[in-house]
Amino acid sequence: MKDQRACSIELESGKVEFLEQMTASYGLPDIGKAVRCLINYARENPDKRDAIFAEIRCLDC
């Protein structure tokens, strides 16, 4: 069994809605899986990390 821990995060409604849309579009079991997919992508593609994390974006401002 994997070493898993529960993690609670706060997200704006639009971000939760996006995760719900991706969950439905790709047949994922829940939004937690959608978040894990995003994390796995960042971990597996170190060359993309600056594009993901270095620039501060505020889509909700």
Secondary structure, 3 states (H helix, E strand, C coil): CCCCCCCCCCCCHHHHHHHHHHHHHCCCCCHHHHHHHHHHHHHHCHHHHHHHHHCCCCCCC
